[in-house]
Amino acid sequence: MKSGLQIGTMATLDLRVSGSEVIHLGAGQSSSAIVFATPSMICLMEHAARKVLHSFLEPGEESVGVNVVVEHLAATPVNAMVRAEARVTAVDRRLVDFDIVAFDELEQIGRGTHRRAVIHTDRFAAKLRDKMNAIAESVVLPGLIEPNRGELASLSTLIVDRDGPIATVTFNRPQKLNAVDTFMTADFERLNAWLAGHPEIRIVIVTGAGEAFCAGDDVKEVGTMDLDDATRLSHRQAELYLAWERLPQIFIAAVNGAAFGGGCVCACSCDFRIASHSARFAMPEVRLGWTPGYGLAQLTGLIGKSRALELCLTGKHITAQQAHLFGLVHEVVPHVRVIAAARELAQQLLAQPIDALRLTKHQLHADEGTHVKQTYLGDTAAYIRCLGQSDAKEGIMAFNDKRRPDFRR
């Protein structure tokens, strides 16, 4: 470590609180809150202390946390700015102690002490490689799902057909264009638990009954819900789609018709998307007066920010061919071929080595980091804020009346 580090040396670090730094308190209860999490507070303080040391490190050195004591003094909401100030209080050769305080835009939110050790990265990396080689890999299951190793219960809104290692799941509310309501949400949660308990099922094909793949959330039902119920439902739906990344099965969306809003997110959550020529895609929430409650990160990851802005800010519909150009779908086929094409892809995947296939899927999704996995909390907060305003009420009334909404009121 270079000389010159002294007691009193300081650094500050600013952070805007995103969905990846929050915790959902009281999830599923009648009232809940999404706030800056204590582990994120610790991380903020650690990075502030690391910033102090950065300019004093020699090539091949890094600093790691050894001890941290934190008092979390006040709650901070998502999207607020927070700042940590780290000050050196002691230097003992390669050990450095800090006092750290944290503030949001209104008040002090935390304080604590921290110790960091300066290490040689080559030795550290060698020990870590030894540990990685000693840890056995296994099927990765969603942490919040209790696997159902028995039979799949009867489902009211989904049809599940199993053919050996392939399960075909069909949205079955054709009279509602397969819109997702509370009953279908519960059915998907039961399905996910069953898939978690049956890793011998290797491929899941998702499609829709009738003319639509999935028209998204059931707008009429949303219009009857209070904001707390709407928040809980949005979180549940986001979590059930995110679980598809961590389940051992490969998911193929066979998009046979309209995939709008939550239906588009459903398709984005699959590992593959095959669309019929008649399929249409859209994120039309803005036309109803609110933001997407979840799925923005998945959509942006597939088609990029520019195209995601185009879809989400205009609410426009795009054809299957346009979706293919956008990178949203892998293949476009005649309508009568969409399930057959999905099954052909499934057979190609079944020919691959099972462990290599599952671990490759897991690593590709894990490489995105945690941000994508938690941003839906911020998405839902924005959605609920809009849902409680007059524009959303007008959007719902216009939807029910089958007319164009007037947001100029």
VEXLO-369360 format. One line per field, with one value per residue (C-alpha): x, y, z; residue in three letters; residue number from 1. Coordinates in nm, 4 decimals, m for minus. Example, Ala and Ser with C-alpha at 12.3 -4.5 7.8 and 13.67 -1.06 7.14 Angstrom:
VEXLO-369360
u <- 1.2300  1.3670
v <- m0.4500  m0.1060
w <- 0.7800  0.7140
type <- ala  ser
seq <- 1  2
//
This chain:
VEXLO-369360
u <- 0.0000  0.1257  0.2196  0.0186  m0.3038  m0.3831  m0.6445  m0.9111  m0.8795  m1.2345  m1.4452  m1.8150  m2.0311  m2.3740  m2.6379  m2.9902  m3.1963  m3.3187  m3.5217  m3.2065  m3.1316  m3.4718  m3.6618  m4.0372  m4.1642  m4.5007  m4.5241  m4.8639  m5.0158  m5.2849  m5.0211  m4.6588  m4.3573  m4.0648  m3.7580  m3.3791  m3.2540  m3.0038  m2.7816  m2.7763  m2.6827  m2.3899  m2.2914  m2.3064  m2.0824  m1.8381  m1.8057  m1.7501  m1.4647  m1.3273  m1.3259  m1.1077  m0.8460  m0.8524  m0.5768  m0.3469  m0.3402  m0.0462  m0.0992  m0.2297  m0.3863  m0.7484  m0.9396  m1.2030  m1.4444  m1.3486  m1.5969  m1.8938  m2.1275  m2.4267  m2.7164  m3.0039  m3.1702  m3.4452  m3.6336  m3.5692  m3.7996  m3.7062  m3.5670  m3.4311  m3.0662  m2.8482  m2.4899  m2.2268  m1.9270  m1.6349  m1.3497  m1.0345  m1.0034  m0.7068  m0.4371  m0.2611  m0.0341  m0.2805  m0.5906  m0.7846  m1.0765  m1.3484  m1.6371  m1.9176  m2.2405  m2.5211  m2.7879  m3.0802  m3.2103  m3.3878  m3.2028  m2.9315  m3.0336  m2.7397  m2.4026  m2.1472  m1.7886  m1.6045  m1.2722  m1.1082  m0.8035  m0.5693  m0.4998  m0.3055  m0.5655  m0.3661  m0.3602  m0.7250  m0.8326  m0.6370  m0.8122  m1.1489  m1.0860  m1.0060  m1.3356  m1.5345  m1.3904  m1.4886  m1.8538  m2.0786  m2.3211  m2.6869  m3.0213  m3.0952  m3.4487  m3.6259  m3.5597  m3.9146  m4.0886  m4.1709  m4.1349  m4.4406  m4.3060  m4.6535  m4.9311  m5.0304  m5.3577  m5.6493  m5.6095  m5.9028  m5.7307  m5.4413  m5.4278  m5.1144  m5.0374  m4.7326  m4.5578  m4.2610  m4.0003  m4.2115  m4.4989  m4.7246  m4.8983  m5.1937  m5.3511  m5.7192  m5.9338  m5.9996  m6.3151  m6.0957  m5.8080  m5.6259  m5.5871  m5.4143  m5.6351  m5.5898  m5.7045  m5.4553  m5.1806  m5.2511  m5.2597  m4.9177  m4.7786  m4.9044  m4.7553  m4.4158  m4.4112  m4.4900  m4.2166  m3.9696  m4.0520  m4.0242  m3.6855  m3.7358  m3.9588  m3.6996  m3.8977  m4.2060  m4.3952  m4.6257  m4.9084  m5.2623  m5.6088  m5.8143  m5.7003  m5.4641  m5.1445  m5.2082  m5.3619  m5.1856  m5.3403  m5.7182  m5.7930  m6.1517  m6.0319  m5.7576  m6.0282  m6.2068  m5.8997  m5.7710  m5.4094  m5.2779  m5.4358  m5.3079  m4.9572  m4.9575  m5.0895  m4.8274  m4.5465  m4.6791  m4.6979  m4.3464  m4.2081  m4.3807  m4.2283  m3.8847  m3.8998  m3.8817  m3.5196  m3.4300  m3.6423  m3.4454  m3.6735  m3.6176  m3.9222  m4.0392  m4.3127  m4.5249  m4.6883  m5.0035  m5.1671  m5.1713  m4.8991  m4.9746  m4.8484  m4.8102  m4.8440  m4.5443  m4.3546  m4.4538  m4.3026  m3.9895  m3.9522  m3.9234  m3.5852  m3.7106  m3.9912  m4.1460  m4.4257  m4.6918  m4.7329  m5.0539  m4.8894  m4.8778  m4.6700  m4.7245  m4.6654  m4.9867  m5.0022  m4.9338  m5.2572  m5.4433  m5.2790  m5.0119  m4.6652  m4.5836  m4.5950  m4.3056  m4.0967  m3.9212  m3.5756  m3.6488  m3.7870  m3.4937  m3.2469  m3.3908  m3.4467  m3.2388  m3.3377  m3.4269  m3.6795  m3.8144  m3.8783  m4.0532  m4.2876  m4.3541  m4.3940  m4.6166  m4.8043  m4.7904  m4.8529  m4.5878  m4.6163  m4.4344  m4.2013  m4.1177  m4.0676  m3.8206  m3.6297  m3.6327  m3.4785  m3.7903  m3.8602  m3.6282  m3.8424  m4.1665  m4.3680  m4.7150  m4.9924  m5.0596  m4.6912  m4.6269  m4.6699  m4.4953  m4.1991  m4.1824  m4.1806  m3.9073  m3.6951  m3.7751  m3.6444  m3.3209  m3.2780  m3.3531  m3.0610  m2.8225  m2.6532  m2.8931  m2.6461  m2.4648  m2.7966  m2.9319  m2.6091  m2.5652  m2.9170  m2.8506  m2.5224  m2.6636  m2.9443  m2.7156  m2.4708  m2.7269  m2.6626  m2.9292  m3.0521  m3.2798  m3.4237  m3.5384  m3.6272  m3.9899  m4.0276  m3.9560  m4.1740  m4.4655  m4.4172  m4.4469  m4.7442  m4.9341  m4.8599  m5.0197  m5.3036  m5.4262  m5.4564  m5.7377  m5.5717  m5.5752  m5.9408  m6.0191  m5.8150  m6.0071  m6.3444  m6.2480  m6.1370  m6.4679  m6.6655  m6.4555  m6.3664  m6.0520  m5.9469  m5.9380  m5.6382  m5.6844  m5.9476
v <- 0.0000  0.3475  0.5934  0.9047  0.7624  0.9572  0.9775  1.2152  1.1247  1.1268  1.0369  1.0634  0.8393  0.9219  0.6699  0.6920  0.4181  0.1748  m0.1444  m0.3445  m0.1606  m0.1911  m0.4352  m0.4896  m0.4684  m0.6291  m0.7919  m0.9564  m0.7658  m0.4994  m0.2250  m0.2424  m0.0214  m0.0373  0.1167  0.1387  m0.1881  m0.2200  m0.4561  m0.1862  0.0689  m0.1547  m0.1835  0.1952  0.2444  m0.0237  0.1365  0.4791  0.3386  0.1530  0.4832  0.6390  0.3663  0.3419  0.5943  0.4424  0.0899  m0.0565  m0.2601  m0.6052  m0.4810  m0.4378  m0.3713  m0.6012  m0.5556  m0.7214  m0.5807  m0.3445  m0.2090  m0.0096  0.1733  0.2309  0.5466  0.6375  0.4978  0.6157  0.5474  0.4132  0.6735  0.9005  1.0146  0.8909  0.9832  0.8137  0.9977  0.7794  0.9124  0.7216  0.6826  0.4423  0.2839  m0.0326  m0.1454  m0.3122  m0.2649  0.0633  0.1737  0.4210  0.6181  0.6445  0.8458  0.8342  1.0860  1.1064  1.4364  1.5221  1.3715  1.1443  0.7842  0.5862  0.5746  0.3088  0.1899  m0.0174  m0.1985  m0.2880  m0.5008  m0.4395  m0.7723  m0.9156  m1.0091  m1.2992  m1.4898  m1.4081  m1.5275  m1.8535  m1.9411  m1.8562  m2.0806  m2.3699  m2.3168  m2.2928  m2.6244  m2.7868  m2.6742  m2.9123  m2.7655  m2.8640  m2.7714  m2.4094  m2.3557  m2.0278  m1.9528  m1.8485  m2.1472  m2.4577  m2.7380  m2.9578  m3.3080  m3.4567  m3.4180  m3.0864  m2.9632  m2.8857  m2.5403  m2.3238  m2.0901  m2.2946  m2.6194  m2.8285  m3.1181  m3.3316  m3.5378  m3.7000  m3.4265  m3.1566  m2.9688  m2.7450  m2.4723  m2.2939  m1.9705  m2.0656  m1.7538  m1.7111  m1.5059  m1.2504  m1.2803  m1.4748  m1.1680  m1.2512  m1.2092  m1.3118  m1.6699  m1.7155  m1.5635  m1.8239  m2.0998  m1.9957  m1.9943  m2.3531  m2.4460  m2.2985  m2.4967  m2.8162  m2.7458  m2.6802  m3.0239  m3.2025  m3.1283  m3.4336  m3.2011  m3.0281  m2.8032  m2.5844  m2.4473  m2.1547  m2.0584  m1.9189  m2.0591  m1.8902  m1.5843  m1.4307  m1.5347  m1.3104  m0.9616  m0.8698  m0.7861  m0.7977  m0.4238  m0.4610  m0.6445  m0.3856  m0.1161  m0.2778  m0.3218  m0.0918  0.0178  m0.2246  m0.5229  m0.3992  m0.3670  m0.7213  m0.8638  m0.6798  m0.8103  m1.1659  m1.1523  m1.0114  m1.2807  m1.5684  m1.4617  m1.4024  m1.7547  m1.8886  m1.7718  m1.9863  m2.2930  m2.5788  m2.6010  m2.4181  m2.2027  m2.1497  m1.8950  m2.0053  m1.6673  m1.7402  m1.3952  m1.0714  m1.0443  m0.7134  m0.5652  m0.8483  m1.0912  m0.9329  m0.9571  m1.3233  m1.3847  m1.1871  m1.4047  m1.7189  m1.8332  m1.8555  m1.6822  m1.8218  m1.6098  m1.6770  m1.4307  m1.3113  m1.2319  m0.8748  m0.7256  m0.4099  m0.2397  m0.0309  0.0688  0.4370  0.4515  0.3434  0.6073  0.4109  0.2589  m0.1115  m0.2633  m0.4994  m0.6274  m0.3123  m0.4520  m0.7794  m0.5961  m0.3528  m0.6386  m0.8009  m0.5065  m0.2213  0.1092  0.2860  0.0236  m0.0168  0.3578  0.3388  0.0641  0.1896  0.5628  0.5255  0.2087  0.1125  m0.2381  m0.4078  m0.7074  m1.0338  m0.9360  m0.6056  m0.7924  m1.0178  m0.7138  m0.5665  m0.8860  m0.9628  m1.2986  m1.5643  m1.6941  m1.6106  m1.8981  m1.9524  m1.9586  m2.3302  m2.4053  m2.2142  m2.5094  m2.7485  m2.5097  m2.4835  m2.8627  m2.8912  m2.6493  m2.8487  m3.1651  m2.9855  m2.8781  m3.2266  m3.3536  m3.1306  m3.2494  m3.1669  m3.0277  m2.8111  m2.6753  m2.5885  m2.4379  m2.2318  m2.0926  m2.0212  m1.8420  m1.6307  m1.5060  m1.4661  m1.2564  m0.9745  m0.9200  m0.8525  m0.5207  m0.6777  m0.9114  m0.6367  m0.3428  m0.4553  m0.3085  0.0349  m0.0442  m0.1326  0.1789  0.3952  0.1916  0.2283  0.6015  0.6387  0.3968  0.6211  0.9288  1.0570  0.9644  0.5948  0.6167  0.7725  0.5040  0.2255  0.3859  0.4322  0.0674  m0.0504  0.1836  0.0773  0.4365  0.6461  0.7954  1.1721  1.2589  1.6354  1.6577
w <- 0.0000  m0.0847  0.1882  0.2671  0.4047  0.7226  0.9934  0.8653  0.4952  0.3531  0.0513  m0.0321  m0.2470  m0.3938  m0.4989  m0.6350  m0.4707  m0.7366  m0.7207  m0.6546  m0.3260  m0.1584  0.0582  0.0496  0.4086  0.4750  0.1309  0.0921  0.3866  0.3772  0.3999  0.2955  0.2233  m0.0191  0.1439  0.1149  0.2645  0.5486  0.3437  0.0753  0.3424  0.4380  0.0723  0.0289  0.3322  0.2163  m0.1256  0.0288  0.2395  m0.0632  m0.2511  0.0210  m0.0237  m0.4020  m0.4765  m0.2099  m0.3552  m0.5433  m0.8635  m0.7680  m0.4440  m0.3463  m0.0258  0.1241  0.4111  0.7377  0.9861  0.9705  1.2369  1.1102  1.2714  1.0289  1.1614  0.9124  0.6127  0.2577  m0.0414  m0.3833  m0.6300  m0.3527  m0.3521  m0.0653  0.0260  0.2413  0.3917  0.5009  0.7212  0.8244  1.2037  1.2307  1.0113  1.1318  0.8483  0.6063  0.8245  0.8007  1.0208  0.9243  1.0673  0.8115  0.8073  0.5508  0.4515  0.2156  0.0821  0.4075  0.7032  0.8376  0.7730  0.9091  1.0837  1.1538  1.1745  0.9178  0.8859  0.5555  0.4838  0.1900  0.0170  m0.2776  m0.5382  m0.6856  m0.3540  m0.2885  m0.6352  m0.6010  m0.2731  m0.4250  m0.7263  m0.4918  m0.3105  m0.6355  m0.7514  m0.4221  m0.4335  m0.6279  m0.8805  m0.8608  m1.0100  m0.9211  m0.7955  m0.7090  m0.3453  m0.2566  m0.4161  m0.2143  m0.4721  m0.5249  m0.5891  m0.6172  m0.8706  m1.0224  m0.8755  m1.1066  m1.2620  m1.3687  m1.6150  m1.7537  m1.9496  m1.8898  m2.1244  m2.0515  m2.3158  m2.1455  m2.0789  m2.2506  m2.0847  m2.2925  m2.0907  m2.2512  m2.1267  m2.1159  m2.0901  m2.4633  m2.4058  m2.2238  m2.4755  m2.2023  m1.9803  m1.6499  m1.3431  m0.9806  m1.0539  m1.3380  m1.1227  m0.8537  m1.1164  m1.2484  m0.8941  m0.8488  m1.1861  m1.0917  m0.7672  m0.9614  m1.2172  m0.9342  m0.7964  m1.1324  m1.2929  m1.5169  m1.7196  m1.9331  m2.1703  m2.1141  m2.4149  m2.3319  m2.5698  m2.5711  m2.6427  m2.9116  m3.1042  m2.8457  m2.6718  m2.3706  m2.3671  m2.0429  m1.7078  m1.6730  m1.6893  m1.5696  m1.2586  m1.1972  m1.2064  m0.9114  m0.6883  m0.4171  m0.4461  m0.1832  m0.3601  m0.6968  m0.5531  m0.4157  m0.7415  m0.9487  m0.7250  m0.7468  m1.1245  m1.1570  m0.9264  m1.1067  m1.4414  m1.2875  m1.1443  m1.5006  m1.5163  m1.2137  m1.2798  m1.4397  m1.7435  m2.0737  m2.1565  m2.5158  m2.5917  m2.8894  m2.9520  m3.1515  m3.1328  m2.9336  m2.6662  m2.4974  m2.1693  m1.9215  m2.2116  m2.3806  m2.0499  m2.0272  m2.3711  m2.2749  m1.9650  m2.1760  m2.3031  m2.6622  m2.8533  m3.1716  m3.3207  m3.5796  m3.8676  m3.7000  m3.3649  m3.2392  m2.9573  m2.7514  m2.4169  m2.4177  m2.0493  m2.1192  m2.3208  m2.0078  m1.7915  m1.6093  m1.6426  m1.6798  m1.3310  m1.4080  m1.6963  m1.8174  m1.7486  m1.9291  m2.2322  m2.2442  m2.2105  m2.5223  m2.7569  m2.6111  m2.4552  m2.7812  m2.8923  m2.5379  m2.5211  m2.8571  m2.7428  m2.3892  m2.4578  m2.7644  m2.6697  m3.0379  m3.1680  m3.3786  m3.6070  m3.5610  m3.8453  m3.6725  m3.3439  m3.5247  m3.6507  m3.2993  m3.1600  m2.9572  m3.1257  m3.2614  m3.5474  m3.7323  m3.8798  m4.0311  m3.7709  m3.8156  m3.7546  m3.4321  m3.1923  m3.4303  m3.4581  m3.0795  m3.0481  m3.3122  m3.1104  m2.7975  m2.9630  m3.0574  m2.6955  m2.5621  m2.7678  m2.5711  m2.2463  m1.9651  m1.7097  m1.9642  m2.0914  m1.7469  m1.6167  m1.9333  m1.8927  m1.5265  m1.5960  m1.8776  m1.6557  m1.3526  m1.5554  m1.5612  m1.1908  m0.9283  m1.0671  m1.3276  m1.0688  m0.8323  m1.0589  m1.0678  m0.7164  m0.8621  m1.1656  m0.9404  m0.7258  m1.0383  m1.1633  m0.8343  m0.8218  m1.1668  m1.0904  m0.8099  m1.0331  m1.2527  m1.5821  m1.4900  m1.3871  m1.7248  m1.9004  m1.7254  m1.7992  m2.1642  m2.1832  m2.0366  m2.2661  m2.5698  m2.6558  m2.6859  m2.3476  m2.3033  m2.0835  m2.1268  m1.8537
type <- met  lys  ser  gly  leu  gln  ile  gly  thr  met  ala  thr  leu  asp  leu  arg  val  ser  gly  ser  glu  val  ile  his  leu  gly  ala  gly  gln  ser  ser  ser  ala  ile  val  phe  ala  thr  pro  ser  met  ile  cys  leu  met  glu  his  ala  ala  arg  lys  val  leu  his  ser  phe  leu  glu  pro  gly  glu  glu  ser  val  gly  val  asn  val  val  val  glu  his  leu  ala  ala  thr  pro  val  asn  ala  met  val  arg  ala  glu  ala  arg  val  thr  ala  val  asp  arg  arg  leu  val  asp  phe  asp  ile  val  ala  phe  asp  glu  leu  glu  gln  ile  gly  arg  gly  thr  his  arg  arg  ala  val  ile  his  thr  asp  arg  phe  ala  ala  lys  leu  arg  asp  lys  met  asn  ala  ile  ala  glu  ser  val  val  leu  pro  gly  leu  ile  glu  pro  asn  arg  gly  glu  leu  ala  ser  leu  ser  thr  leu  ile  val  asp  arg  asp  gly  pro  ile  ala  thr  val  thr  phe  asn  arg  pro  gln  lys  leu  asn  ala  val  asp  thr  phe  met  thr  ala  asp  phe  glu  arg  leu  asn  ala  trp  leu  ala  gly  his  pro  glu  ile  arg  ile  val  ile  val  thr  gly  ala  gly  glu  ala  phe  cys  ala  gly  asp  asp  val  lys  glu  val  gly  thr  met  asp  leu  asp  asp  ala  thr  arg  leu  ser  his  arg  gln  ala  glu  leu  tyr  leu  ala  trp  glu  arg  leu  pro  gln  ile  phe  ile  ala  ala  val  asn  gly  ala  ala  phe  gly  gly  gly  cys  val  cys  ala  cys  ser  cys  asp  phe  arg  ile  ala  ser  his  ser  ala  arg  phe  ala  met  pro  glu  val  arg  leu  gly  trp  thr  pro  gly  tyr  gly  leu  ala  gln  leu  thr  gly  leu  ile  gly  lys  ser  arg  ala  leu  glu  leu  cys  leu  thr  gly  lys  his  ile  thr  ala  gln  gln  ala  his  leu  phe  gly  leu  val  his  glu  val  val  pro  his  val  arg  val  ile  ala  ala  ala  arg  glu  leu  ala  gln  gln  leu  leu  ala  gln  pro  ile  asp  ala  leu  arg  leu  thr  lys  his  gln  leu  his  ala  asp  glu  gly  thr  his  val  lys  gln  thr  tyr  leu  gly  asp  thr  ala  ala  tyr  ile  arg  cys  leu  gly  gln  ser  asp  ala  lys  glu  gly  ile  met  ala  phe  asn  asp  lys  arg  arg  pro  asp  phe  arg  arg
seq <- 1  2  3  4  5  6  7  8  9  10  11  12  13  14  15  16  17  18  19  20  21  22  23  24  25  26  27  28  29  30  31  32  33  34  35  36  37  38  39  40  41  42  43  44  45  46  47  48  49  50  51  52  53  54  55  56  57  58  59  60  61  62  63  64  65  66  67  68  69  70  71  72  73  74  75  76  77  78  79  80  81  82  83  84  85  86  87  88  89  90  91  92  93  94  95  96  97  98  99  100  101  102  103  104  105  106  107  108  109  110  111  112  113  114  115  116  117  118  119  120  121  122  123  124  125  126  127  128  129  130  131  132  133  134  135  136  137  138  139  140  141  142  143  144  145  146  147  148  149  150  151  152  153  154  155  156  157  158  159  160  161  162  163  164  165  166  167  168  169  170  171  172  173  174  175  176  177  178  179  180  181  182  183  184  185  186  187  188  189  190  191  192  193  194  195  196  197  198  199  200  201  202  203  204  205  206  207  208  209  210  211  212  213  214  215  216  217  218  219  220  221  222  223  224  225  226  227  228  229  230  231  232  233  234  235  236  237  238  239  240  241  242  243  244  245  246  247  248  249  250  251  252  253  254  255  256  257  258  259  260  261  262  263  264  265  266  267  268  269  270  271  272  273  274  275  276  277  278  279  280  281  282  283  284  285  286  287  288  289  290  291  292  293  294  295  296  297  298  299  300  301  302  303  304  305  306  307  308  309  310  311  312  313  314  315  316  317  318  319  320  321  322  323  324  325  326  327  328  329  330  331  332  333  334  335  336  337  338  339  340  341  342  343  344  345  346  347  348  349  350  351  352  353  354  355  356  357  358  359  360  361  362  363  364  365  366  367  368  369  370  371  372  373  374  375  376  377  378  379  380  381  382  383  384  385  386  387  388  389  390  391  392  393  394  395  396  397  398  399  400  401  402  403  404  405  406  407  408  409
//
